[in-house]
Amino acid sequence: MLNGNVWCKSCLQKVACLVAGLTVFGLADNPISSYHYLADPAAASDGEYFYVITDSDDPAAANANGYNIKALYAFRTKDMKNWTDFGIIYDARKVDGIGDIWASGIAVNPNDGRLYIVFPDGGGGGIGLIGADSIAGPWTNPVSGNKKLINNWGGGLADCDGIGWCFDPAIFFDDDGQGYFTFGGGSSDTRKAEDNNNDIFNIYKLNKDMKGFDVNTKTHLKIGGPRAMEASYIHKYKGNYYLSYSTADLRIAYGMSKNPMGPYEYKGIFMGNPSINGQNINANNNNHHGIAEFKGRWYVTYHDRRIANGYDGLEKIPAEDGKADPVAAFHRSVSVDEFFYNDDGTMMPLTFTKEGPEQIENFDPYDWYPALTSSKQKGIRSRSNFTLGKVTEHLLLPLSTKESWIRVSGVDFGTAATGFVVQAASAEDGNKIEIHTDSATGTLAGVCSLKNTGNKTTYVENTCEVEGLKGIVDQLFLVFKGSKDSTMAIKAWGFEGSGTTPPTPQQPYGDKPWEVPGKIEAENYDVPGSGRGDVSSYSDKNAENQGDAEFRDTEGVDVVKGGSGYAIGYTEAGEWLEYTVDVKTTGDYKLTVNAASGSKTSSILFTVDGNALSDTVKIPQTDTTWNVYKLIDGGSVKLTEGSHIIRLSITGSYVNVDWFKLESIVNGEVVEISEETTGILVRHVKLDAIQTSAYDVFDLRGHKVASFMATSLSEASKMWRSRAQKFQGICLIRSRKTGMVAKIPVSR
């Protein structure tokens, strides 16, 4: 590669332009994951990240004679070298009405900034749609009535229209925001696949609200060229639309058009069956691809059989049943390579490589990364704890008695790193992580001994000092050591030092603690913090906001209309919310709760700074609609003067909480509070009267990128999220008046 150079985004040809401070990167290694059997990839980009989704051959037995595909996996990268594996993001085994999930498509919707995936229900059960704000999920079905888009047997908005194989969907959004989806494969009596006359794909226009599609826009995507088999895919480059597909002889052909719905003129073969230097790396088997542009370059992701074939010294990992040498046909791998266009817009044939794309920017170690963030791996496995409606917990499981490590490439440590932090569980003494440079046995920069947590489900942060990590380190290795395999689980890691941004703790809503004695509105729980550590201000079992109040609707707590204005609703046992309070005087206080319930078993519990504050407060059935709120006596509690955090925990599901109040008890008498004297009631209304002040926005390098006026830090954060269309990444918002800071991630 070029010495310290990258290709200029604005150049039409490969002309090098010097980028100051960019390392001389090593080359990436295909496949992107060497501890999974993955297949059928698709690709998308939002400008900040390049995304790849895959299905998985992991469940297939070593001696399988067919596919066993149940889940979708997700990956993303900023630099085309280091990939974060988010594990299973959607699992047919946990979703009603779906048998299997095979090859799927992904795209970023420019209208709402969300990611959308179209997926097939196995080999012909129809086409579904799911969406999410983040690649990690949670993913939900936006289609009206929770239906599929396509289903031959009912439950869909349309049928398969006579197509032989009702699968292999793809999704595409044009520059004007119009969305499309395609699907199809095989050959039938009415929809035939023939040389120079292929009629096995359909395309439809999606509705702007993503709740369905216009069935009247159905169009047959006919194309000449070799006989088609499956895997239709649409992308756009310089005003031309490209329809690519897998041929019956297992190559990828394509055509071009000036309209996404065709007609398409066949142009040629874009991808042969994956081979390197004349050696087939795909067991001469089926072919699949995904295409996306990222930071001025074009990439294609595809599957092959490198791992199962042991190509170029790759470790042949066992099948999920533990048996070695799995059948290559049904145990695939996913790789990525860069490709180019000719001057006339036609696509140059793809060159398959073992190195993969060049790294296009340095890796920032001063962030908090999911454990499976790496450019190469050896001697590890992973586990996804998937629950529908939640972000998956994905864990790195080292085989620590063997050679076990992950590698991170092109790491820019700046002045110097001072420490390494890892969140891990360890079921044995003596488990540790060594940090090496250049190779797994290279210069030792630090050793992090893991605390014995007694099992692999209890996680703690482990911190160790490091030395010698400064400037750009070409290859960094995290090496796992232990006396027994599968006795540790790694959840996340990051470095501390120059460039470190400390965690932002939770803050009181409106930037001012609730005064006690006083009334506390339940919906005005603390604003969550960000970063590592205990920074959450609530726990809600369903990440989707189910409330109807349109208040704090970007957070997971379900705020509903009711009571004195707003209340928390749709509560489940185990959920909780926290409130920062300022207790004026040590003493006894009367606790009263205004709540509603249609259940006979609802209850709540209050704690302060982690210690019991009240007994369990049982909430009687106030009616059957949750619309009647009544005052509930919570008894007498003791509080000490000063700042505290009160936690309201749901111990019996299905209670709506409007507010709770704490009134002083003096000489056995309750000193009642009133709205006129407290000045803190219905705070989301009273905040409008607070004077505005100036807030500055900085990126993580300390450069100011914006300034504006707002009434509070929380309002400033919300305003920045809504205004920052051109800014992506993490920024800091600081109040000029108070100096308080919030860390805000922004992505399209």
VOGUNU-868553 format. One line per field, with one value per residue (C-alpha): residue number from 1; residue in one letter; x, y, z. Coordinates in steps of 0.05 Angstrom, whole numbers. Each point is the difference from the previous one (the first is absolute). Layout:
<nodes>
zapa <- [NUM|...]
kolza <- [A|...]
east <- [X|...]
north <- [Y|...]
up <- [Z|...]
</nodes>
This chain:
<nodes>
zapa <- [1|2|3|4|5|6|7|8|9|10|11|12|13|14|15|16|17|18|19|20|21|22|23|24|25|26|27|28|29|30|31|32|33|34|35|36|37|38|39|40|41|42|43|44|45|46|47|48|49|50|51|52|53|54|55|56|57|58|59|60|61|62|63|64|65|66|67|68|69|70|71|72|73|74|75|76|77|78|79|80|81|82|83|84|85|86|87|88|89|90|91|92|93|94|95|96|97|98|99|100|101|102|103|104|105|106|107|108|109|110|111|112|113|114|115|116|117|118|119|120|121|122|123|124|125|126|127|128|129|130|131|132|133|134|135|136|137|138|139|140|141|142|143|144|145|146|147|148|149|150|151|152|153|154|155|156|157|158|159|160|161|162|163|164|165|166|167|168|169|170|171|172|173|174|175|176|177|178|179|180|181|182|183|184|185|186|187|188|189|190|191|192|193|194|195|196|197|198|199|200|201|202|203|204|205|206|207|208|209|210|211|212|213|214|215|216|217|218|219|220|221|222|223|224|225|226|227|228|229|230|231|232|233|234|235|236|237|238|239|240|241|242|243|244|245|246|247|248|249|250|251|252|253|254|255|256|257|258|259|260|261|262|263|264|265|266|267|268|269|270|271|272|273|274|275|276|277|278|279|280|281|282|283|284|285|286|287|288|289|290|291|292|293|294|295|296|297|298|299|300|301|302|303|304|305|306|307|308|309|310|311|312|313|314|315|316|317|318|319|320|321|322|323|324|325|326|327|328|329|330|331|332|333|334|335|336|337|338|339|340|341|342|343|344|345|346|347|348|349|350|351|352|353|354|355|356|357|358|359|360|361|362|363|364|365|366|367|368|369|370|371|372|373|374|375|376|377|378|379|380|381|382|383|384|385|386|387|388|389|390|391|392|393|394|395|396|397|398|399|400|401|402|403|404|405|406|407|408|409|410|411|412|413|414|415|416|417|418|419|420|421|422|423|424|425|426|427|428|429|430|431|432|433|434|435|436|437|438|439|440|441|442|443|444|445|446|447|448|449|450|451|452|453|454|455|456|457|458|459|460|461|462|463|464|465|466|467|468|469|470|471|472|473|474|475|476|477|478|479|480|481|482|483|484|485|486|487|488|489|490|491|492|493|494|495|496|497|498|499|500|501|502|503|504|505|506|507|508|509|510|511|512|513|514|515|516|517|518|519|520|521|522|523|524|525|526|527|528|529|530|531|532|533|534|535|536|537|538|539|540|541|542|543|544|545|546|547|548|549|550|551|552|553|554|555|556|557|558|559|560|561|562|563|564|565|566|567|568|569|570|571|572|573|574|575|576|577|578|579|580|581|582|583|584|585|586|587|588|589|590|591|592|593|594|595|596|597|598|599|600|601|602|603|604|605|606|607|608|609|610|611|612|613|614|615|616|617|618|619|620|621|622|623|624|625|626|627|628|629|630|631|632|633|634|635|636|637|638|639|640|641|642|643|644|645|646|647|648|649|650|651|652|653|654|655|656|657|658|659|660|661|662|663|664|665|666|667|668|669|670|671|672|673|674|675|676|677|678|679|680|681|682|683|684|685|686|687|688|689|690|691|692|693|694|695|696|697|698|699|700|701|702|703|704|705|706|707|708|709|710|711|712|713|714|715|716|717|718|719|720|721|722|723|724|725|726|727|728|729|730|731|732|733|734|735|736|737|738|739|740|741|742|743|744|745|746|747|748]
kolza <- [M|L|N|G|N|V|W|C|K|S|C|L|Q|K|V|A|C|L|V|A|G|L|T|V|F|G|L|A|D|N|P|I|S|S|Y|H|Y|L|A|D|P|A|A|A|S|D|G|E|Y|F|Y|V|I|T|D|S|D|D|P|A|A|A|N|A|N|G|Y|N|I|K|A|L|Y|A|F|R|T|K|D|M|K|N|W|T|D|F|G|I|I|Y|D|A|R|K|V|D|G|I|G|D|I|W|A|S|G|I|A|V|N|P|N|D|G|R|L|Y|I|V|F|P|D|G|G|G|G|G|I|G|L|I|G|A|D|S|I|A|G|P|W|T|N|P|V|S|G|N|K|K|L|I|N|N|W|G|G|G|L|A|D|C|D|G|I|G|W|C|F|D|P|A|I|F|F|D|D|D|G|Q|G|Y|F|T|F|G|G|G|S|S|D|T|R|K|A|E|D|N|N|N|D|I|F|N|I|Y|K|L|N|K|D|M|K|G|F|D|V|N|T|K|T|H|L|K|I|G|G|P|R|A|M|E|A|S|Y|I|H|K|Y|K|G|N|Y|Y|L|S|Y|S|T|A|D|L|R|I|A|Y|G|M|S|K|N|P|M|G|P|Y|E|Y|K|G|I|F|M|G|N|P|S|I|N|G|Q|N|I|N|A|N|N|N|N|H|H|G|I|A|E|F|K|G|R|W|Y|V|T|Y|H|D|R|R|I|A|N|G|Y|D|G|L|E|K|I|P|A|E|D|G|K|A|D|P|V|A|A|F|H|R|S|V|S|V|D|E|F|F|Y|N|D|D|G|T|M|M|P|L|T|F|T|K|E|G|P|E|Q|I|E|N|F|D|P|Y|D|W|Y|P|A|L|T|S|S|K|Q|K|G|I|R|S|R|S|N|F|T|L|G|K|V|T|E|H|L|L|L|P|L|S|T|K|E|S|W|I|R|V|S|G|V|D|F|G|T|A|A|T|G|F|V|V|Q|A|A|S|A|E|D|G|N|K|I|E|I|H|T|D|S|A|T|G|T|L|A|G|V|C|S|L|K|N|T|G|N|K|T|T|Y|V|E|N|T|C|E|V|E|G|L|K|G|I|V|D|Q|L|F|L|V|F|K|G|S|K|D|S|T|M|A|I|K|A|W|G|F|E|G|S|G|T|T|P|P|T|P|Q|Q|P|Y|G|D|K|P|W|E|V|P|G|K|I|E|A|E|N|Y|D|V|P|G|S|G|R|G|D|V|S|S|Y|S|D|K|N|A|E|N|Q|G|D|A|E|F|R|D|T|E|G|V|D|V|V|K|G|G|S|G|Y|A|I|G|Y|T|E|A|G|E|W|L|E|Y|T|V|D|V|K|T|T|G|D|Y|K|L|T|V|N|A|A|S|G|S|K|T|S|S|I|L|F|T|V|D|G|N|A|L|S|D|T|V|K|I|P|Q|T|D|T|T|W|N|V|Y|K|L|I|D|G|G|S|V|K|L|T|E|G|S|H|I|I|R|L|S|I|T|G|S|Y|V|N|V|D|W|F|K|L|E|S|I|V|N|G|E|V|V|E|I|S|E|E|T|T|G|I|L|V|R|H|V|K|L|D|A|I|Q|T|S|A|Y|D|V|F|D|L|R|G|H|K|V|A|S|F|M|A|T|S|L|S|E|A|S|K|M|W|R|S|R|A|Q|K|F|Q|G|I|C|L|I|R|S|R|K|T|G|M|V|A|K|I|P|V|S|R]
east <- [0|20|45|-44|-49|-75|-41|-31|-76|-7|47|-29|60|46|44|34|-7|40|-41|39|6|-28|38|31|-54|7|-52|-64|-11|-59|-47|-25|-16|41|-41|-68|-29|-36|-34|-43|25|-31|31|-20|32|-23|65|27|-2|1|-49|-2|-56|4|-38|37|18|21|-59|16|30|70|-28|-59|-31|-43|-4|-22|-6|-36|28|29|67|25|68|24|66|26|66|-14|50|-25|-70|-48|-42|-68|-20|-71|-45|-62|-15|-55|-1|-25|-49|-70|-21|70|32|70|36|43|34|-25|11|16|-3|0|-64|18|-69|4|74|-19|27|-48|8|-42|5|-30|-37|47|-1|-69|-44|-4|37|1|24|32|30|46|35|66|32|0|-75|-50|-34|-75|-52|-28|-51|-73|-31|69|-7|52|9|-8|-31|-30|-44|-31|28|34|-19|8|18|62|-29|17|75|33|42|-32|64|67|-29|39|-17|21|-13|10|28|-71|-16|-45|10|-4|5|13|-3|-1|36|-8|-44|-74|-49|-22|65|57|75|31|63|-12|-71|-4|-66|8|6|-52|9|-48|0|-2|-46|36|-24|29|-65|-9|6|-42|-22|-17|74|16|50|34|75|15|72|40|66|16|-56|-16|-6|-8|29|-27|34|-7|49|13|63|3|-72|1|-38|30|-38|46|-18|28|0|-16|74|17|27|-26|-27|-28|-38|-8|-59|-20|-59|2|-61|33|3|71|50|46|74|41|30|21|23|24|-5|49|71|69|59|-40|-20|-74|-14|-75|-4|-28|-66|-54|18|-29|18|-16|25|7|40|39|41|9|18|-42|1|-32|-11|-9|3|51|23|70|-5|-31|53|57|22|66|11|-67|-22|-55|-47|-46|-74|-48|-8|75|22|59|6|-72|-27|23|-63|-42|52|15|41|-9|53|5|39|3|-23|2|-39|22|-6|-65|-31|5|27|70|4|13|69|-7|55|24|22|-66|-7|51|-12|-26|8|34|-35|-17|15|-31|-71|-41|-4|-41|49|-1|31|61|34|20|-14|27|-22|-65|-74|-60|-69|-62|-53|-58|-65|-54|-8|68|71|37|54|57|61|71|17|75|29|54|42|15|25|-57|-2|-32|39|-15|35|25|-12|15|18|20|45|-6|-49|2|-49|-43|-71|-38|-69|2|-25|47|-18|72|60|60|-36|33|8|69|8|54|23|21|-19|-33|68|28|18|-42|-35|-42|-34|-72|-18|-75|-38|-32|-75|-19|-36|-3|-61|23|42|48|49|73|53|75|56|34|65|32|-65|8|-6|-26|6|-8|-23|-27|-16|-44|23|-42|34|-30|5|-67|-39|-67|8|-4|-49|22|-53|36|67|35|64|12|50|6|-67|-39|-70|-23|-69|-56|-42|-76|-28|-65|-53|2|70|-28|-11|-70|-9|-24|-49|-36|-36|38|-31|13|12|56|50|74|33|43|76|47|64|25|-24|-66|-30|-70|-59|-53|-9|-57|-9|-26|46|-58|-38|-73|-27|-49|24|54|43|72|-18|72|11|-27|-45|-74|-31|-76|-53|-36|-5|21|29|50|15|45|-38|7|43|27|30|75|-2|23|11|46|-8|54|-27|24|-26|-3|-4|15|-64|-63|-42|-69|2|-62|-7|-51|-10|-48|-6|-47|35|-9|74|36|53|60|60|44|74|49|74|-9|-32|-72|-42|-71|-35|-33|-56|-60|-41|-73|-42|-26|-44|8|24|61|-33|-20|57|-4|44|37|30|73|12|54|72|66|46|64|19|37|1|-27|-26|-68|-18|-72|-2|-59|-10|-70|-14|-51|-2|-3|36|-17|41|24|11|39|-28|35|-26|11|-23|-42|-36|7|20|-38|32|-36|12|7|57|42|12|17|-66|-14|71|-6|-48|37|65|-28|7|74|47|42|76|56|24|62|9|69|26|45|62|-23|-22|-63|-50|-62|-30|-73|-48|-42|-37|37|54|-52|-35|66|16|-67|9|68|-26|-54|48|62|-17|71|36|12|36|6|0|0|-51|21|-39|38|-38|9|56|-42|15|-40|30|-46|8|-30|-8|-44]
north <- [0|73|25|40|18|-10|12|69|-3|53|-33|-37|-45|-32|61|0|59|5|0|27|-47|-61|-63|-46|-52|-74|-33|-31|-75|-35|-27|53|-52|-64|-29|-3|-35|58|8|41|70|67|69|72|65|62|38|-13|-76|-55|-54|-74|-48|-75|-62|-58|-72|-10|-46|-49|-66|-18|-53|42|-13|64|69|14|76|33|70|65|27|72|33|72|36|71|-18|-63|-38|-5|-30|0|-64|13|-73|-24|60|-39|-73|-41|-46|57|33|-27|-16|-8|-67|20|63|-6|52|71|72|63|75|67|40|74|21|-22|-20|-70|-67|-48|-74|-42|-74|-64|-51|-56|-26|24|21|73|65|40|69|25|66|28|64|-36|-62|-31|5|-14|-15|5|-10|67|-31|13|-58|-30|-33|-23|38|-63|-66|-54|-28|62|47|43|62|-38|-69|-25|14|-69|7|-68|17|54|22|38|70|65|72|65|75|50|70|29|-46|-48|-71|-65|-74|-58|-76|-64|-62|-67|-12|-16|-13|73|34|-32|6|-9|24|70|0|1|17|-24|66|50|72|43|71|5|49|60|-19|-70|-32|-36|9|19|-66|37|16|-73|-6|-61|12|-34|-5|-37|-33|-69|-39|31|-39|48|59|63|63|74|57|68|34|67|-1|-72|-56|-70|-65|-58|-72|-70|-43|-74|-12|34|67|71|35|71|49|75|48|73|-21|-43|-39|-14|-21|-24|-13|-59|22|-60|-40|40|-57|-68|-57|21|-21|25|-13|-54|-36|-2|20|-12|-75|18|12|54|74|61|73|69|68|68|65|25|63|6|-73|-59|-68|-67|-52|-73|-69|-55|-64|22|-24|-68|-10|23|49|35|-32|21|-41|-49|13|-58|1|18|-74|0|-43|18|10|21|-7|63|6|16|38|67|62|74|45|71|30|68|6|53|27|12|71|-18|-22|-74|-42|-28|-74|-9|-25|-47|9|-32|69|36|76|51|32|70|34|-12|-37|41|-41|51|-24|-57|-58|-64|-56|-29|61|-23|-9|-72|-54|-68|-51|35|-14|45|-4|42|6|22|25|28|74|10|14|-66|-14|-27|-30|-21|-69|-14|-70|23|-63|5|58|48|73|57|50|74|36|71|25|74|7|73|24|-65|-48|-8|-55|-56|-15|-64|-21|-75|-60|-53|-67|-17|32|17|22|60|42|19|61|-10|41|-26|-73|-44|-11|70|54|-4|65|-23|-57|4|-53|-15|-2|-67|15|-73|-10|24|44|50|56|48|52|-18|54|-6|47|-2|29|12|11|66|27|-50|-74|-40|-64|-6|-68|-17|-69|-43|-46|-49|-71|-22|14|35|28|74|43|68|53|66|35|66|39|61|56|58|11|-36|28|-16|-29|51|-17|3|69|26|17|75|3|12|-54|-10|35|-41|14|4|-36|-39|-11|-73|16|48|-53|16|9|-61|8|-29|-40|-54|-16|9|58|-26|37|-51|-72|-18|-71|23|49|26|58|-23|64|48|64|18|21|-25|-48|-12|-38|-69|21|-3|68|3|54|-4|23|73|0|-54|-66|-60|-60|-70|-18|-70|-30|11|69|62|76|46|71|46|36|54|-14|64|-30|-67|-31|-40|9|-24|-35|6|-28|20|-63|-40|-74|-48|-58|-28|-18|66|26|46|9|60|-2|56|-5|-75|-10|-14|62|-28|-65|-28|46|-40|34|-21|-8|71|-20|-44|55|28|69|10|24|-4|22|-59|5|-23|8|37|1|29|45|36|70|7|-27|-70|-44|-30|-62|-18|-75|-38|-63|-18|14|45|62|72|50|73|29|-12|50|3|45|16|-30|47|-19|-55|49|1|67|1|29|39|17|73|-10|-55|31|-69|-30|-23|17|-14|59|47|-8|46|58|-12|50|-24|-4|-14|-70|-20|-64|-31|-61|-49|37|62|40|41|-17|39|47|15|20|-49|-4|-61|-50|-53|48|19|-74|-11|62|-23|-69|33|51|-42|-26|10|-22|-73|-31|17|73|37|54|48|53|66|17|-63|-37|-64|-46|-52|-51|-8|-53|23|-44|1]
up <- [0|-3|55|47|-56|-10|-63|-4|3|-53|-50|-59|-7|51|16|68|48|64|64|60|58|-35|14|-51|9|-8|-43|26|3|-31|25|48|53|9|58|-35|-61|-33|-68|-47|18|-17|10|16|24|36|-12|70|-2|-52|19|-18|18|-10|15|33|-15|73|17|-57|22|-24|-48|-22|-67|0|30|71|4|58|15|-26|24|-6|-7|-9|-12|-5|-34|-43|43|71|5|59|3|33|-2|-14|-12|-23|15|-33|59|44|-49|-9|-71|-30|-14|-24|-21|-63|-44|17|-23|39|-15|36|-9|-14|22|73|7|21|-25|-33|-16|-48|16|-28|42|-20|-71|-20|59|-21|12|65|20|64|21|54|21|7|-32|70|3|27|-66|-7|-55|-25|-48|18|38|12|-68|-50|-65|-42|19|-45|56|29|53|-53|-40|-65|-25|-35|-70|-28|14|11|61|43|34|-5|9|-6|20|-33|14|-56|9|4|59|-38|24|-40|14|-46|8|-41|-24|-32|-60|-8|-56|1|23|-38|4|-69|-35|-27|28|76|34|72|39|24|25|40|28|76|35|30|70|-10|22|-66|-75|-60|-31|-64|-12|-11|-58|-30|0|-66|-23|-54|12|28|33|68|64|60|39|-35|25|-20|10|-33|-25|-37|-23|-23|34|4|6|18|12|8|-62|-5|-14|67|-23|12|-63|-6|-43|-1|-5|8|43|63|-25|-67|-55|11|-55|13|4|22|58|60|45|-17|49|55|-19|16|-46|-36|64|14|73|-3|-11|-69|34|4|-2|35|6|29|-26|33|-5|60|6|-75|-13|-22|34|-11|54|-20|28|-13|34|24|72|-15|-55|46|-55|12|68|30|60|-19|58|20|-14|55|17|18|-58|-43|-75|-14|-71|-37|-42|61|42|-33|17|-15|-32|-27|-58|-35|-72|-54|-60|-72|-28|-34|66|-13|58|-1|17|74|22|60|52|64|25|-7|-5|24|67|-14|68|68|55|62|63|48|-7|29|-48|-1|14|-70|-34|-39|-67|11|52|21|52|20|-3|14|31|-15|53|-45|29|-46|12|32|-24|-1|51|-42|35|-18|28|-2|-7|47|7|-75|-41|11|-21|-38|-41|-10|-57|-12|71|14|74|-6|56|39|30|75|14|-28|25|-15|21|11|39|25|31|19|33|-43|-63|-32|-62|-26|-46|-52|-60|-70|14|52|31|-15|49|64|16|59|36|25|51|1|66|14|-2|13|-66|-72|9|53|-31|33|-27|5|-7|-12|-17|-69|-25|-67|-37|-36|-70|-51|15|-64|34|71|31|59|20|46|51|49|28|-28|-64|1|70|-18|-39|-27|-10|-17|3|-10|15|44|-12|-49|-32|54|11|71|10|9|62|1|13|29|-51|-11|31|70|53|26|67|60|31|-67|-55|-54|-69|-19|-74|18|20|-6|-69|-14|-1|-53|-2|46|69|37|-41|-13|30|-17|-21|-47|-26|-68|-35|-43|30|3|31|-33|33|-52|59|6|-56|-21|66|19|58|-20|16|-7|5|66|71|8|-71|-13|36|-10|-27|-32|60|14|62|1|-32|38|-5|40|24|28|62|48|70|40|70|33|26|-12|-62|-21|-68|-45|-71|-53|-42|-42|-13|-35|35|69|9|-16|49|4|46|17|16|13|-20|-5|68|17|9|3|8|-62|-18|-25|-53|1|-63|-11|-60|-62|-49|35|-6|73|45|76|57|33|69|-2|74|38|-24|26|-42|17|-22|-66|-71|-12|-56|12|-42|-15|-15|-31|42|-26|-74|-33|43|-26|45|-7|57|71|56|64|55|66|64|59|70|-30|-47|-76|-28|-65|-63|-53|-73|17|50|-30|-69|-27|-21|-71|-17|-75|-2|48|-38|-54|48|14|-32|-58|2|-49|-17|-42|-39|-8|-37|36|-25|37|-61|10|-54|23|51|17|56|40|66|27|-17|-17|-47|-31|-12|-33|-43|-23|-19|-43|-32|-13|-69|-26|64|17|59|74|24|66|18|55|37|4|63|42|-36|-1|-59|-38|-48|-61|-55|-66|-62|-61]
</nodes>
